[in-house]
């Protein structure tokens, strides 16, 4: 039996990237989200989150 491996369509990839960026943005209070692009394509997404504490 031959199993066919399919690459996701461009529309599926765009939706997946947009959903991942949205999930990174949810719940972050302090920090940043960096999107790395090569040849007009998103290749990496980084999330840096900072925790802040009151100095009372």
N, CA, C and O atoms as a MOPAC input file, in Angstrom:
PM7 MOZYME 1SCF
protein

 N      0.84500 1    -1.18100 1     0.00000 1
 C      0.00000 1     0.00000 1     0.00000 1
 C      0.89000 1     1.24400 1     0.00000 1
 O      1.81900 1     1.34000 1     0.80200 1
 N      0.61600 1     2.18200 1    -0.88100 1
 C      1.38800 1     3.40600 1    -0.98300 1
 C      0.60700 1     4.53100 1    -0.31100 1
 O     -0.54900 1     4.78900 1    -0.64700 1
 N      1.25500 1     5.19300 1     0.63800 1
 C      0.63800 1     6.33200 1     1.32000 1
 C      1.16000 1     7.60300 1     0.68100 1
 O      2.36700 1     7.81700 1     0.57700 1
 N      0.22900 1     8.44100 1     0.25600 1
 C      0.60800 1     9.68800 1    -0.39900 1
 C      0.84900 1    10.76500 1     0.64700 1
 O      0.01600 1    10.97900 1     1.52800 1
 N      1.98300 1    11.44100 1     0.55200 1
 C      2.30000 1    12.54000 1     1.45900 1
 C      2.00800 1    13.83600 1     0.71700 1
 O      2.58900 1    14.11200 1    -0.33300 1
 N      1.09900 1    14.62600 1     1.28100 1
 C      0.70900 1    15.86900 1     0.63100 1
 C      1.24900 1    17.06100 1     1.38900 1
 O      1.22100 1    17.10500 1     2.61900 1
 N      1.73700 1    18.01800 1     0.63800 1
 C      2.17300 1    19.26900 1     1.24400 1
 C      0.93900 1    20.13200 1     1.46800 1
 O      0.03000 1    20.13200 1     0.63900 1
 N      0.89300 1    20.86300 1     2.56700 1
 C     -0.24500 1    21.75700 1     2.78300 1
 C     -0.29000 1    22.82300 1     1.69000 1
 O      0.74800 1    23.25500 1     1.18900 1
 N     -1.49600 1    23.23900 1     1.32900 1
 C     -1.63800 1    24.28300 1     0.31300 1
 C     -1.18700 1    25.61400 1     0.89100 1
 O     -1.04500 1    25.75300 1     2.10600 1
 N     -0.96300 1    26.59600 1     0.01900 1
 C     -0.53000 1    27.91700 1     0.47000 1
 C     -1.56400 1    28.54300 1     1.38600 1
 O     -1.21400 1    29.19500 1     2.37000 1
 N     -2.84200 1    28.34800 1     1.06700 1
 C     -3.90600 1    28.89200 1     1.91100 1
 C     -3.88800 1    28.28400 1     3.29600 1
 O     -4.09200 1    28.98300 1     4.28900 1
 N     -3.64200 1    26.97700 1     3.37000 1
 C     -3.56100 1    26.29700 1     4.66900 1
 C     -2.36900 1    26.79500 1     5.46400 1
 O     -2.47400 1    26.98800 1     6.67500 1
 N     -1.23400 1    27.00800 1     4.80300 1
 C     -0.04400 1    27.49500 1     5.50000 1
 C     -0.26900 1    28.90000 1     6.03000 1
 O      0.10800 1    29.20100 1     7.16200 1
 N     -0.88400 1    29.77500 1     5.22000 1
 C     -1.16200 1    31.13200 1     5.67200 1
 C     -2.07100 1    31.12400 1     6.88200 1
 O     -1.85500 1    31.87500 1     7.83300 1
 N     -3.09800 1    30.27000 1     6.85000 1
 C     -4.01500 1    30.16700 1     7.98300 1
 C     -3.29200 1    29.63900 1     9.21600 1
 O     -3.50500 1    30.13500 1    10.32200 1
 N     -2.44900 1    28.64800 1     9.03300 1
 C     -1.69900 1    28.06800 1    10.15000 1
 C     -0.75800 1    29.09900 1    10.77400 1
 O     -0.66300 1    29.19300 1    11.99800 1
 N     -0.06800 1    29.86700 1     9.94000 1
 C      0.84900 1    30.89200 1    10.43600 1
 C      0.06300 1    31.96600 1    11.18700 1
 O      0.46500 1    32.38200 1    12.27400 1
 N     -1.05100 1    32.41500 1    10.61400 1
 C     -1.86900 1    33.44500 1    11.26100 1
 C     -2.40400 1    32.94700 1    12.60700 1
 O     -2.41800 1    33.70100 1    13.58000 1
 N     -2.83800 1    31.70100 1    12.67200 1
 C     -3.33400 1    31.13000 1    13.93100 1
 C     -2.21200 1    31.03400 1    14.96300 1
 O     -2.43600 1    31.29700 1    16.14400 1
 N     -1.02400 1    30.66500 1    14.53200 1
 C      0.10600 1    30.54900 1    15.46200 1
 C      0.48500 1    31.91500 1    16.01700 1
 O      0.75000 1    32.04400 1    17.21200 1
 N      0.51400 1    32.93800 1    15.16200 1
 C      0.82400 1    34.29000 1    15.62600 1
 C     -0.23000 1    34.75400 1    16.61400 1
 O      0.10200 1    35.32800 1    17.65100 1
 N     -1.50000 1    34.51100 1    16.30700 1
 C     -2.59000 1    34.90800 1    17.20500 1
 C     -2.46900 1    34.20000 1    18.54800 1
 O     -2.70600 1    34.81200 1    19.59000 1
 N     -2.10400 1    32.92200 1    18.54000 1
 C     -1.98000 1    32.19900 1    19.81100 1
 C     -0.80300 1    32.72200 1    20.62700 1
 O     -0.87100 1    32.75400 1    21.85600 1
 N      0.27700 1    33.13400 1    19.95800 1
 C      1.41400 1    33.71300 1    20.66500 1
 C      1.04100 1    35.03000 1    21.31400 1
 O      1.52000 1    35.34600 1    22.40400 1
 N      0.19000 1    35.80000 1    20.65300 1
 C     -0.20700 1    37.10200 1    21.17700 1
 C     -1.19000 1    36.99400 1    22.34100 1
 O     -1.23800 1    37.87400 1    23.20100 1
 N     -1.96100 1    35.92800 1    22.36700 1
 C     -2.91900 1    35.75100 1    23.45500 1
 C     -2.18100 1    35.48600 1    24.75600 1
 O     -1.25900 1    34.67300 1    24.81800 1
 N     -2.60100 1    36.17500 1    25.76800 1
 C     -2.08100 1    35.89600 1    27.09600 1
 C     -0.72700 1    36.50300 1    27.40900 1
 O     -0.23900 1    36.34400 1    28.52800 1
 N     -0.10200 1    37.18900 1    26.46900 1
 C      1.18900 1    37.80600 1    26.76000 1
 C      0.93800 1    39.23500 1    27.23600 1
 O      0.27400 1    40.01600 1    26.55500 1
 N      1.47400 1    39.57000 1    28.41100 1
 C      1.28300 1    40.91100 1    28.95600 1
 C      2.47400 1    41.81000 1    28.65900 1
 O      2.30700 1    42.97200 1    28.28900 1
 N      3.66400 1    41.27500 1    28.82100 1
 C      4.89400 1    42.02500 1    28.58400 1
 C      5.81800 1    41.14500 1    27.75700 1
 O      6.06300 1    39.99200 1    28.11400 1
 N      6.32000 1    41.66800 1    26.68000 1
 C      7.23900 1    40.89000 1    25.85900 1
 C      7.12200 1    41.26900 1    24.40200 1
 O      6.68400 1    42.36700 1    24.05900 1
 N      7.52300 1    40.33900 1    23.54700 1
 C      7.49500 1    40.61300 1    22.11600 1
 C      7.28800 1    39.32900 1    21.32800 1
 O      7.56200 1    38.23000 1    21.81000 1
 N      6.79700 1    39.49400 1    20.10300 1
 C      6.68300 1    38.39400 1    19.15600 1
 C      7.44400 1    38.83500 1    17.92000 1
 O      7.15900 1    39.88900 1    17.35100 1
 N      8.41500 1    38.02700 1    17.50400 1
 C      9.24300 1    38.35800 1    16.35100 1
 C      8.95500 1    37.35100 1    15.24200 1
 O      8.95500 1    36.14200 1    15.47200 1
 N      8.71200 1    37.86100 1    14.04600 1
 C      8.41900 1    37.01600 1    12.89000 1
 C      9.59500 1    37.12900 1    11.92800 1
 O      9.92200 1    38.22100 1    11.46300 1
 N     10.23100 1    35.99400 1    11.63300 1
 C     11.39100 1    35.95600 1    10.74900 1
 C     10.91000 1    35.53700 1     9.35500 1
 O     10.21700 1    34.53200 1     9.19900 1
 N     11.29200 1    36.33200 1     8.34600 1
 C     10.84300 1    36.08900 1     6.97400 1
 C     12.06200 1    35.96300 1     6.06600 1
 O     12.98600 1    36.77200 1     6.14400 1
 N     12.06000 1    34.94000 1     5.20100 1
 C     13.09000 1    34.74900 1     4.17300 1
 C     12.38100 1    34.49600 1     2.84800 1
 O     11.47100 1    33.67100 1     2.77300 1
 N     12.79000 1    35.19000 1     1.82700 1
 C     12.19400 1    35.02900 1     0.48900 1
 C     10.67000 1    35.15600 1     0.52900 1
 O      9.95400 1    34.37000 1    -0.09100 1
 N     10.19000 1    36.15000 1     1.26300 1
 C      8.75800 1    36.45400 1     1.37600 1
 C      7.95400 1    35.34600 1     2.06300 1
 O      6.73500 1    35.28000 1     1.90200 1
 N      8.61800 1    34.48100 1     2.82200 1
 C      7.92900 1    33.39600 1     3.53300 1
 C      8.29100 1    33.43700 1     5.00200 1
 O      9.44900 1    33.65700 1     5.35700 1
 N      7.30500 1    33.22500 1     5.85600 1
 C      7.55500 1    33.14400 1     7.29400 1
 C      8.26700 1    31.82900 1     7.56500 1
 O      7.76400 1    30.75600 1     7.23000 1
 N      9.44400 1    31.92300 1     8.17700 1
 C     10.21900 1    30.71500 1     8.46800 1
 C     10.36000 1    30.45200 1     9.95700 1
 O     10.70900 1    29.34400 1    10.36500 1
 N     10.08900 1    31.47600 1    10.77700 1
 C     10.26800 1    31.30800 1    12.22300 1
 C      9.45900 1    32.36200 1    12.95800 1
 O      9.34200 1    33.50100 1    12.50700 1
 N      8.90400 1    31.96900 1    14.09300 1
 C      8.20000 1    32.90500 1    14.97300 1
 C      8.76900 1    32.71800 1    16.37000 1
 O      8.81600 1    31.60100 1    16.88500 1
 N      9.20400 1    33.82200 1    16.98600 1
 C      9.75800 1    33.75400 1    18.33900 1
 C      8.88600 1    34.56000 1    19.28900 1
 O      8.40100 1    35.63800 1    18.94500 1
 N      8.69600 1    34.03100 1    20.47200 1
 C      7.93600 1    34.72900 1    21.51400 1
 C      8.84400 1    34.91200 1    22.71400 1
 O      9.40500 1    33.95300 1    23.24300 1
 N      8.97800 1    36.16000 1    23.13300 1
 C      9.76200 1    36.46100 1    24.33600 1
 C      8.81000 1    37.08500 1    25.34600 1
 O      8.18200 1    38.11000 1    25.08400 1
 N      8.72100 1    36.46300 1    26.47100 1
 C      7.78600 1    36.93400 1    27.48700 1
 C      8.55900 1    37.35600 1    28.73300 1
 O      9.50400 1    36.69000 1    29.15700 1
 N      8.14000 1    38.45800 1    29.29700 1
 C      8.77400 1    38.96000 1    30.51200 1
 C      7.76200 1    38.86200 1    31.65400 1
 O      6.57000 1    39.11300 1    31.47700 1
 N      8.26200 1    38.49700 1    32.80200 1
 C      7.43900 1    38.48100 1    34.00900 1
 C      7.86400 1    39.65400 1    34.87700 1
 O      9.04500 1    39.82600 1    35.17700 1
 N      6.90600 1    40.44200 1    35.26800 1
 C      7.21300 1    41.61100 1    36.08800 1
 C      6.59400 1    41.43000 1    37.44700 1
 O      5.47800 1    40.92600 1    37.57400 1
 N      7.33100 1    41.84800 1    38.47500 1
 C      6.88100 1    41.72700 1    39.84600 1
 C      6.88100 1    43.10000 1    40.49500 1
 O      7.79500 1    43.89500 1    40.27400 1
 N      5.87500 1    43.37800 1    41.28300 1
 C      5.81300 1    44.63700 1    42.01800 1
 C      6.88900 1    44.63200 1    43.10300 1
 O      7.04900 1    43.64400 1    43.82000 1
 N      7.61700 1    45.72600 1    43.21900 1
 C      8.66100 1    45.82200 1    44.22100 1
 C      8.09000 1    46.55500 1    45.45800 1
 O      8.49500 1    47.67500 1    45.76800 1
 N      7.16900 1    45.91500 1    46.13400 1
 C      6.53000 1    46.53900 1    47.31300 1
 C      7.10700 1    45.98500 1    48.57200 1
 O      6.70100 1    46.38200 1    49.66400 1

